[in-house]
Amino acid sequence: MGEDAVYAAMESRDPRFDGWVFVAVTTTRIYCRPSCPAAMPRREHLRLFPTAASAQVNGYRACKRCLPDAAPGSPEWNLRADLVGRAMRLIEDGVVDREGVAGLAARLGYSARQVHRQLVSEVGASPQALARAQRAQTARVLLESTGLPVGDVVFASGFGSVRQFNDTIRQLYGTTPTALRARAGSSTPGVIALRLPYRPPMDVPFMLAALGAEAVPGMSECVDGGYRRSLVLPYGTGVVTLSDAPTHVACELRLDDVRDLQAAVSRCRRLLDLDADQQAIDRRLGPLAAAAPGRRVPGTVDAAEVLARELLGPERLAELVARYGKPLSVSVGGVTRTFPRAEVLAELGIGTDPEQAAGLPERAAAVIRMRALRDPDVVLPGVSGADRWRPWRSYAMQHLEGAQVVEGLDEVRVQAL
């Protein structure tokens, strides 16, 4: 983004640019979202950064008013399939904390040095700095939304020592863990309640209803207009309840191991497509999106789950979960078990790699590309004349599906839309 566009966004407090760019003020040494409500700084005092981590490594602290580290993620990382895009998604999922930079590089098929060089060049921060920024944000969320002892927060957020934890919080937020804890409201024991931000517009009820319509007994359910499901996470299992709120998606997490917080949040964001640049998408869709702006593409918390649903169908999927899903240590509502782990599916002869979609029925392959691989430009079979909506045809499909006109849709109907 150019400086003129960023300054215009700051003047209008436009939240669409949050997460695309971070604005640092040289006089205060604080960085913000473009939409921050604080007084406008003079233009010559601004510095722009592509990530919160890059602002932090340059010595800037997060604004206490707009909490820029909690802004929606850049849509760029959702769309890019190159090394940097894949690296950013894996770091967001906590791979560096669990496996180190060497583990990240191994997953990407590059050397650690190559990954480091590419990230510093494109996003202004190393893998370690990006992971450190996420650890700090996880720690802040735990301090502000739970009653966990500080020692447990240190461990859960991935810090190696209390001293490192204290120094990082002080450096990045300009305050102490105790002060952050003082801002916390009342919390329900065992529940982590947090807000999942997005760039408006977003049709949250449509998204939750779409997910609820494919609920699997025991694994997921509709609840009071919201959606609840189990999660299989790196350190254990969990249950998430998602519901609509005026400016965000309300998220309640129950985790076996709080070290899974960042991975759980990352997967919920992908499930709800929260990092999309929706205004750009709706502009491209034109009249198709005008009647129902903000419709996004439902994602998944587990790519193998989408593959199994398309291979088996909903009834056999429910049987698979009932027979092979892992029972939760504590049930929440009607959610009692998880989707089977990849190794269980492999033993049953069910594929777990969504990249291997060749040979599947055309619609199944399209759904896998759209939901598991996050391809924004997929056309479902039976839809003609969709080229006008490139590169956002996956989003156009949500409007057509919502109107129940995908299967057997004739070209005249599409032209009218």
Secondary structure as the mmCIF struct_conf table of DSSP 4:
data_model
#
loop_
_struct_conf.conf_type_id
_struct_conf.id
_struct_conf.beg_label_comp_id
_struct_conf.beg_label_asym_id
_struct_conf.beg_label_seq_id
_struct_conf.end_label_comp_id
_struct_conf.end_label_asym_id
_struct_conf.end_label_seq_id
HELX_RH_AL_P HELX_RH_AL_P1 GLU A 3 SER A 12
TURN_TY1_P TURN_TY1_P1 ARG A 13 ARG A 13
HELX_RH_3T_P HELX_RH_3T_P1 PRO A 15 PHE A 17
STRN STRN1 ASP A 18 ASP A 18
TURN_TY1_P TURN_TY1_P2 GLY A 19 TRP A 20
STRN STRN2 VAL A 21 VAL A 21
STRN STRN3 PHE A 22 VAL A 25
TURN_TY1_P TURN_TY1_P3 THR A 26 ARG A 29
STRN STRN4 ILE A 30 CYS A 32
TURN_TY1_P TURN_TY1_P4 PRO A 34 SER A 35
BEND BEND1 ALA A 38 ALA A 38
HELX_LH_PP_P HELX_LH_PP_P1 ALA A 39 ARG A 42
HELX_RH_3T_P HELX_RH_3T_P2 ARG A 43 HIS A 45
STRN STRN5 LEU A 46 PHE A 49
BEND BEND2 PRO A 50 THR A 51
HELX_RH_AL_P HELX_RH_AL_P2 ALA A 52 VAL A 57
TURN_TY1_P TURN_TY1_P5 ASN A 58 GLY A 59
HELX_LH_PP_P HELX_LH_PP_P2 TYR A 60 TYR A 60
STRN STRN6 ARG A 61 ALA A 62
HELX_LH_PP_P HELX_LH_PP_P3 CYS A 63 CYS A 63
TURN_TY1_P TURN_TY1_P6 LYS A 64 CYS A 66
HELX_RH_3T_P HELX_RH_3T_P3 PRO A 68 ALA A 70
BEND BEND3 ALA A 71 ALA A 71
HELX_LH_PP_P HELX_LH_PP_P4 PRO A 72 SER A 74
HELX_RH_AL_P HELX_RH_AL_P3 PRO A 75 LEU A 79
BEND BEND4 ASP A 82 ASP A 82
HELX_RH_AL_P HELX_RH_AL_P4 LEU A 83 GLU A 92
TURN_TY1_P TURN_TY1_P7 ASP A 93 GLY A 94
HELX_RH_AL_P HELX_RH_AL_P5 VAL A 95 LEU A 108
TURN_TY1_P TURN_TY1_P8 GLY A 109 GLY A 109
BEND BEND5 TYR A 110 TYR A 110
HELX_RH_AL_P HELX_RH_AL_P6 ALA A 112 VAL A 123
BEND BEND6 GLY A 124 ALA A 125
HELX_RH_AL_P HELX_RH_AL_P7 PRO A 127 SER A 145
HELX_RH_AL_P HELX_RH_AL_P8 VAL A 150 ALA A 156
TURN_TY1_P TURN_TY1_P9 SER A 157 GLY A 158
BEND BEND7 GLY A 160 GLY A 160
HELX_RH_AL_P HELX_RH_AL_P9 VAL A 162 TYR A 173
BEND BEND8 GLY A 174 THR A 175
HELX_RH_AL_P HELX_RH_AL_P10 PRO A 177 ALA A 182
TURN_TY1_P TURN_TY1_P10 ARG A 183 ARG A 183
TURN_TY1_P TURN_TY1_P11 PRO A 189 GLY A 190
STRN STRN7 ILE A 192 LEU A 196
HELX_LH_PP_P HELX_LH_PP_P5 ARG A 199 ARG A 199
BEND BEND9 PRO A 200 PRO A 200
HELX_LH_PP_P HELX_LH_PP_P6 PRO A 201 PRO A 201
HELX_RH_AL_P HELX_RH_AL_P11 VAL A 204 ALA A 213
TURN_TY1_P TURN_TY1_P12 GLU A 214 GLU A 214
TURN_TY1_P TURN_TY1_P13 PRO A 217 MET A 219
STRN STRN8 SER A 220 VAL A 223
TURN_TY1_P TURN_TY1_P14 ASP A 224 GLY A 225
STRN STRN9 GLY A 226 VAL A 232
BEND BEND10 PRO A 234 GLY A 236
STRN STRN10 THR A 237 ASP A 244
BEND BEND11 PRO A 246 HIS A 248
STRN STRN11 VAL A 249 LEU A 255
BEND BEND12 ASP A 256 ASP A 257
HELX_RH_3T_P HELX_RH_3T_P4 VAL A 258 ASP A 260
HELX_RH_AL_P HELX_RH_AL_P12 LEU A 261 LEU A 272
TURN_TY1_P TURN_TY1_P15 ASP A 273 ASP A 275
HELX_RH_AL_P HELX_RH_AL_P13 GLN A 278 LEU A 285
TURN_TY1_P TURN_TY1_P16 GLY A 286 GLY A 286
HELX_RH_AL_P HELX_RH_AL_P14 PRO A 287 ALA A 290
TURN_TY1_P TURN_TY1_P17 ALA A 291 ALA A 291
BEND BEND13 ALA A 292 ALA A 292
TURN_TY1_P TURN_TY1_P18 PRO A 293 GLY A 294
BEND BEND14 VAL A 301 VAL A 301
HELX_RH_AL_P HELX_RH_AL_P15 ALA A 303 LEU A 312
HELX_RH_AL_P HELX_RH_AL_P16 PRO A 314 TYR A 324
BEND BEND15 GLY A 325 GLY A 325
HELX_LH_PP_P HELX_LH_PP_P7 LYS A 326 LYS A 326
STRN STRN12 PRO A 327 VAL A 332
TURN_TY1_P TURN_TY1_P19 GLY A 333 GLY A 334
STRN STRN13 VAL A 335 ARG A 337
HELX_LH_PP_P HELX_LH_PP_P8 PHE A 339 ARG A 341
HELX_RH_AL_P HELX_RH_AL_P17 ALA A 342 LEU A 348
TURN_TY1_P TURN_TY1_P20 GLY A 349 GLY A 349
TURN_TY1_P TURN_TY1_P21 PRO A 354 GLU A 355
TURN_TY1_P TURN_TY1_P22 ALA A 358 GLY A 359
BEND BEND16 LEU A 360 LEU A 360
HELX_RH_AL_P HELX_RH_AL_P18 GLU A 362 VAL A 367
HELX_RH_PI_P HELX_RH_PI_P1 ILE A 368 ALA A 372
BEND BEND17 LEU A 373 LEU A 373
BEND BEND18 PRO A 376 PRO A 376
TURN_TY1_P TURN_TY1_P23 PRO A 381 GLY A 382
BEND BEND19 GLY A 385 GLY A 385
HELX_RH_3T_P HELX_RH_3T_P5 ASP A 387 TRP A 389
TURN_TY1_P TURN_TY1_P24 ARG A 390 PRO A 391
HELX_RH_AL_P HELX_RH_AL_P19 ARG A 393 GLY A 402
TURN_TY1_P TURN_TY1_P25 ALA A 403 GLN A 404
TURN_TY1_P TURN_TY1_P26 GLU A 407 GLY A 408
HELX_RH_AL_P HELX_RH_AL_P20 GLU A 411 ALA A 416
#
